[in-house]
């Protein structure tokens, strides 16, 4: 089975190589791994036994960061290497200076795993959420290097829990400990004989709370929000924007801030909101902010601070691509809205069940709820408190994980 798995990995690599001829992200993926082991040898020529974190992309990196910060605080002289599968996470981490070393993960073959571990010699390894690389897991186990999964989520439909998934499940039993987000994940792992599991939640709660407490005013929002109620819509795609455009036409005294997932789509957004007076972050003036009803944020890095100014928050992706981060909005204690496909996101499922967040299929559904809030301020305030309390109840995961594993890290 390992031969078949490795063969599939190599076929995947070949596919990326072909795609790199005409796809920018694929080209970054390939170029980032060029001469990777030579770069690693130079970097780790004197062994430092770093703590190794591996993340698929940017979302997983946001989950790793609170634990990295705890390590840096509790063990000031420890070194951290963070690896990525995709360019988006790698590029972001390269700019924030939290990790000591940042690399791409080599393709998951036995040979690559052995070479990587012989060069880097990590003291302990943390895989974030879904990063199951079975050759790396096997070699880590054979070398007695402790490795853990943080913020993990498991579902009954996954192949680990099927009769044909026994080979994959065998590798899960090699893991020193799983820190999972919910009781369903714990039960599923125990069902296949894994007892080294604890429900510790999601480290992103710590991350978003730290950002929110680091209060930084966004001066232009003071001008834009003047005497109006604000909807902040983050990480949006076209279905989200079309819904919001229809919604805005029905609401009085509301303005909207739209921060698309891809800022290259700014012109598409201008067309979508063509019935409204619209400005962009790159073109705005104080006068345009006060007189326009739509602000398109055509830059990155502002969204988590913009949610502070919302009366209603909307998070995109749940109509098609997958729901984006709702916690950076929830931390400010405002009602949350998103599309219908959210069942794979634990925090969304929990907030919907608590009635702090609302999954909607149409602008009409969202309009009815927003109007109810306008007519019943007590219900609005109750919803705000649900979101705020939910975040506060889930703080401290990173510290709990560190306390749990510190005795296993020599």
N, C-alpha and C positions, 0 to 999 in steps of 0.2 A: 504493500500500500504506500509506503514511503516513496518508492520509485515512481509510482503513478502521480502522487502529490507533487513531487519535485519536477516531474516532467510537465505538469500543468503550470507550475511556476515559471519554468523556462519558456513555455509557449506564450505565457502572459508577457514575459520580458520581450520576446520577439515581436509581439503585437505592438508594444509600446515603441520599440525601435522603428517599426514601420510608420506608426502614427507620428513620430517625431519629425518626419520629413515634411509634414504640412500642419502640425498642431503645435502651438507655442508651449502649452503646458507640458505636453509629452516631451518636447525638446528639453525643457528645463529639467524634467524628471531624469532624462538620460544624461545630460551634461553634469547634473549634480552628483552623479555616481561615477563620473570619469576619474580615473586614478584614485579612487576612494581609499583603497588600502595603503597607498603610498602616503596620502595625507594623514591617515590615522597613525602610521608608523612615525612620521615626523612629530606629530602632536604628542604621542604617548611614548616617546623615546626613553623618557624616565618615568617609570610606573607611578601613577598617582592613585590607583584603585578608586575611581570615581563612582558615584551613584549614577546609575543609568536610567533615564526615563525614555520610553518610546511612545510616540503619539502618531496617529494616522495623519492628522491635519490640524488646522487652527482650533477647531472646536474642542478637540481632545487636549490640546496644549493649554487651553483655558482651564481645564480640569486638573492638569498637572501642576500648574503654576502655584497654587496655594501650598501644595506639599513641598515643592522645591523651595519655596520661601521659608517654610518651617525648618527644613534641613539647613538652609543657610543661616538661620537664626540660632538653632540649637547646636549645630556643629559648624562654627564659623570657618574652620579650615577645610571643610569638605569641598570636593570638586564635583560638579554635575555635568554630565554629558546628556544632551537631549537629541534623539534622532527622530526623523520624520519619514513618512512614506511619500507625502505629497509636497509640491513646491509651496503651496499657500501657507502652510504651517511653518515650513523652513524659513521662508522669506520674512514672515512676521517675527519669529523668534530671533532671527539674525539682527533685528533692530532694537530689541528691548533689553539686551544685555543681562538677562537673568541667569542663563546657563553659562557655564565656563566654556563649553565646547558644543558646537551644533553641527550635526552631520545628517546625511541621508542614511536610511537603513539599507544595507546591502540586500540584494535579492536573496530570498530565503532558501538557500541550499545548505546541506550539511557542511560542505567545504567552506562556504562563506561564513557560516555561523562560527565554526572553529577558528578561522583566521581572525574574525572580528573580536572574539572573546580572548584569544591569546594576546592580541595587541592591546586592547583596552583594559582587560582584567578588572571588570566592574566588581565592586564590593556587594552590591545588591541591584536588582533590576525591577522597574515598575512599568508594566504595560497598562495603558489607559483604555478602559472600556471594552472595545471589541477586537483589539489587536492580537489575534491568534496566529502566530507564525510557528508552525509545528516543528520545523527543523531547529530553529533557535531554541524553542522550549525543550526539545530533546537534548540538545548539547548543554544547555544551562543545567539541566537536571543531572546529566552525566558528570559535570564538573563540580557539582554541589554548590553552585552559586544560587543563593536565595532569590527567588523571583515571585512577584506579586501582581495581582490585577486590582486596580482601583476604579471606583465608579462603574463597576461592571453591571450589566443588565442581561438577563437570560429570559428567553421565551420558549414556551412549550414546542413551538413549531421548528425550533432550531435543530440541526442534524445531530447535535450531541445527544439528544434525547430520543433518537430513533434507532431502530434495530441496525440500520446500515451505518450508524455514526459511532460505533464502538471504538474504532481506531482513533478518532478525534477526541472522544471522551477520555481515552487512556491518557492523553497528554494533559487534560485538565487536572488529572490526579497527581501530576508532577508539580503543580503550582503550590508554593508554600502557604499562601493564603489568598482568598478572594474577599475583597471588600465590595459588597454589592449594594445596590441602591434600594432594593425592596424585598419584601418577604417572598414574593413569587420566585425570584431568582434564587434565594436561599433554599427554598423547598425543592426546586428543580435540581440543584446541585446535590443536595442530600439524597435525592431519589436515585442518583447514580453512584452513590457511595462516597461523596465528597463532604467531609465534615469540617474541613478547614475553611469556614466561611462565616462572615459576620455582616450584619446589615449596618452599614455606616453612612449611607447616603451619598450625596454628590458634593464634591469639594468646590464646585462653582458657587455655591451659596456663600462661602467664605470670600471668594473672589469678588462677587458683585457687591457684597456688603462693604468691603474695603474701598472699592471705587466710590460707592455712594457716600461713605463717611468722609472721603477726601473731597469735600465739597468744593467744586470749582464752578464759578458762575460762567454762563455762556452769555455774554453781554448782548449779542444780537437777538437772542430769544426774548429778552426783556422788551425789545422794541416790537418784535413780531407778535408776541402774545398780548400786547396792549389791548385791554378791554374785551378780549375774546377768549373763548374756550379753545383748547388745543388738543388735537389728535396727533400723536407722534407715531408714525408708521415706519417700522424698521425692517431691513432685510427683505424688501418687497420684490415681487415678481409681477408680471403683467396681469394675471388674474386678480391678485390682491389690489393692484392699482385701479383696475377697472371697477371693482366693487367699491373702492373708496371714493372714486369720482362720482359714482351714482349716489352714494351716501351723502357726500358733501352738498350735492345739489338740493337735498331735502332738509338739511339742517340750517337753522338760523344761528348766527353769532358763533360759528365755528370756523377755525382755521386748521390747516393740516400741514405737518412737516413730513416729507417723504424721503427716507434714506434708502435708496434701492440697494439690493444685494450687489449689483454690478453697476458702478457709476458710469460705465460706458453707455448705459441705456438712458442717459439724461434726455436726449432728443425724443425718445419714445414716450417718456413721461410727460414732456411738454405737450405732445399731441394728445395724450390721454386726458390731461387736465386743461385742454385748450379752451374750455368754457369758463375758466376762472382766471383771474389776474394772478400770474405766476412769476416768481423769480427764482434764481438759483443762488446757492452759497457763493459761487465764484463771481456772480454779477451783482449781488445785493448791495443796496445802499440803505441808510436809515429810512429814507422816504419810501423806498420800495417795500421794505419790510412792514412798515405800518399800513401801507395801502393795499398790499397783496394778500390773497387768501391762501395761496399755496407756496410753500418753500421747498424746493428740491435740493437736497444736500448732495452735491456732486463732489464730495471728498470723503476720505475714510478717517476713522479714529474718533469721530464725534458722537456717535450714536448713543453710547452708554450714558453720556452726560446730558443728551437731549431729552431722554425719557423723564428726567427730573421735572421738566416743564409741562408734562402731559396731564390732561384731565382724563383722557382715555388713551390707552396704548394698544397698538395693533402690531402683531409680529407676523411677518410674511413666511411663505414657503409651504404652508399646509394645504395648498390647493394642488400642488404638483411635485415640487422637488424635495420636500421634507421640511418640517417646521424648524425655524432658526431659534436662537437662544431667547427664551422668554424670561429668564431669571434677571437679566440686566434691566428689564422693564418692571418685573414684579417687585423688586427691591424697593421701589419708590412708592409702593402701596397705592396703585391705581388700577381700575378694572382693565382686564386684558381680553383681547379678541384675537382670534386666528381662524384659519380655515378648517375643513373637516378631517384632514388626515393627520392626527396627532397621537395615535394610539401607541406609537413606539417611543414616546417621550414621557418618561415617568412623571416629571414635574408638571407637565401639561395635563396628564390624566388626573393627577391628584388635585390640581387647582380647579379643574372643571368639576370634579366631584364635590369640592368645597364651595363651589359657586363664586370663586374669585376670578375665574376665567370663563370665557364663553366661546365655544366652537360654533361658527356660523357657516351657512352655505350660500348666503345671498346678502345683498345690501339691505333688503327688507328686514331680514332677521336682526341684523345689527342695529338698524334704525329703531326698531321697536324697543330693544333693550336700552339704547341710549336715551330715547324719549322717556322711558320709565324712570331712568336715573334723574332726568331733568325734572320730572314731576314728583319724585320722592327722594328728597335729599338724604333722608335717614337710610334708605336702601343703598344709595350710592356710597355713603360713608361706611356702611357695614361691609360692602364689597371691598372697599379700599383697605379696611382693617384685616380682612381675610388674607389678602395678598401680603400685607406687611407682616402679620403674625406667622404666616406660613414660612416666609424666609427666615425670620428670627428663630423659629423652632428647629431649623435645620442647619444652624451654624456650628462650627467647631469640628467638622469632619477631618480636615487635614491634621489637626493636632491629635485627634483620637487615633488616626492611622499611625502617626509617628510613634506615639506612646506604645501602640500594640506591637510594632515591628522593631523598635530600637534594640531590643535584647538579641535579635537575630542577626544584626549587622555588627560584625566584629570590628 
